[in-house]
Amino acid sequence: MELFFSPTSPYVRKVMVLLHETNQIDDVTLTTASGTPLALAKGLATHNPLSKVPALIRPDGPALYDSRVICQYLDDRAESGLYGEGESRWENLTLEATADGILDAALLMTYETRLRPVDKQFNDYIDAQWHKIENATIAVEDRWMAHLAGALSMGQIALACALAYVDFRHGERNWRQSAPQLDDWYAGFGERDAMKSTIPPK
């Protein structure tokens, strides 16, 4: 398989952590393909018409794109059960969607400050995105701590990668103030070899 990736993409990191945790990392060739909303990744549109990473070329079908699609494919391939069954599956999918929502908001904040000229940046918009992140971390603290204390799951991987990206790009905002239990869990999860092996370059 071939994975189009960027080492700083948090969506790619979800896939990379899953590959490490399920011992599939050696089955994948990594091809760098990075871009921004203003400069699309070159050559990627052939495999993903949205020109976004990650995109996975596989031997048994057309290319897959969107991290959630790729992660479910790789989970099925390894028969690792990271999404669970029955009600557990819906919990994992919802937690992964919450984590991706955190990433979406954090990326919009990043694009607003990095891609727009200073005089065109909209601070109220940035603060509104941060409010989504705070709401999500509080919701996880209120609803999912028991799930996070359980066996390894895709929801856990997605959430850890989301929080890592928030720290990476917006650490000064300190999401931990309103989610101390989540902070404790994240500190422990970050010690996993798969997380350490996928830390993005500064």
N, C-alpha and C positions, 0 to 999 in steps of 0.2 A: 504494500500500500504506500501511497505518497500523500503526505500531509502538507498543504500550503499553510504557512504559519508566520507569525511575527512574535519574537521573543517577549515583547512588551504587551501583547494583546491578552487581556484577562479572559476572553472567550477561548482563545487558544490554550491558555493555561489550564482551564478546566479539562480539556481533551488530553493535554500532556499528563496531568496528574492521574487521570483515569488510566492512561496507557501504562504509567509506572505502577500503579496499584494493582493492575490486572496482568502484569508481566507481558504486555504486548509492545513495549517500546521498541524492541529490536525488530518488530515486524513492519516498522514504518520508516520511510525515508523522508527527511524533513527538507522542504524547499521554501526558502524565504520569499515572502511576497507581502510587503507592507505598503500601506497607503493611508490617506485621510479622505474625508468627504470632499476635499478640494483637489486631491491628487490621487486618483484611483490606482490601485495596485496594477502594474503592467502585466499583461499576459494571463491574468486570473479570470477574466470574463468568459473564457472558453469553458471553464469548469464551474464557475459561479457567476451568473449574469449580473449579480449585484457587486461583483469585484470586491468581496469582503472575505477575510479569513475568520475562521478556519474553513478549508475545503478539503475533502478527503477523496482521493482517487483510489478505487478498490478494484480488484480483479473480477468481481462477480456481479458487476452492475454499474450504472452510471454514477458520476461523482455525487457525493453528498455534501451539503453545506448547511450552515447554522449549527452552532455548538450543541444544541439540545438534540438535534437529529443525529449528529455524529456520535455523541456520547451514548445514545440509546443503541445505535448500531454496534458500537464497540463493546458495550455491556452484553448485548445478545451474543456477539461473536465469542466472547470469553466465557459466557455462561456464568458471570460473576454475581448476578442477582443484586446489583447495586441500586436498582429501582424498586426491588421488592415485588410483592404480589398483593392483590386485593386492595384493601384500604391503605396499606403501607405504600403501594405504588402511587396512589393519588396524593398521599402526604409528601412523598419525595418529589413528584412533579410540581406540586404547588410550592414547596420550599425552593426548588430549583428556579421556578419562575420568579419568586420573590428575590432570590439572589441575582438573577439576570436583570430584574428591575432596578436593583441597587447599581449594577454595572451600567445600565443604560443612563441613569441619572448622573452617575459620576463621570461618564464619558462626555455627556452633554456639557457638564461644567468644564471639563478639560478643553473641549473644542471651543467653547465660548471665550476662554481666556487665551488659548494658544493660536486660534485661527482668525479671530476677529481683531481688527485694530482697536487699541485701547479706547478711543473715543466712540466706538460703536458697541462696546460691551454692555450688556444689560444685567446689572447687579441683582435686580429683583428676580430675574429669571434664574440666575445662578443660585440665589438663596432658596427659590422654590424647589429646585432640584435637590438641594441639600435637605430640605424639609422631607422630601420623599425618602431619602436615605435614613434619616432619623426615625421616621415613622416605621420603616421596614425593620430596623434593628430593634426597636421597642416591641414590635409585633413578634419577632423571633424570640425575644426574651420572654414574652408573655405566653407564647403558644408552643414553641418547638424545643425547649431545653431538654425535655425528656427524650425526644427524638435524637437530639444531638449527642446525648449520653449513650445511645445505643450502638449497635454494630455499624461499621463503615457503610455509608450510603452515598448516592449521587447528590442528594440534597446537602449533605455535609461538605462534599467536595466543592460544589457550586458556591455555597455560602463562604467557605474559607477563601476561595479565589476572589470573590467579590470584596470581602473585607480587606484582603491584601491589596487589591487595586485601590480602594479608598485610601488606605494608608500610603500607598505609593505616590498617588497624585494629590491627595487632599488631607494628608495627615494632620495638618495644623488645625483642622476643624474638630478633631477628637470625638468620633462617634461613641467612644467608650463611656463618656460621662453619663449617658442615659441607658447603657446596657452593660453593667459590670459583670453579670454572669456570662454573657456572651463573650466578653473580653477574656474571661478566664478560660472558657472553652477554646476560643480561637488561639490563645497562647499555647495550649497543649497541642492542638491540631497542627499548628505551624511547625512542630518538631518532627512531624512525619517525614521520612526520607523523600517521599514523592513531592512534598511541598518544598523542601530544601533544594531538591534537584531542579526545580522550575522557577526559582526566584528570578525575576526579570533583571536585566542589566540596568544600572543607574543611568 
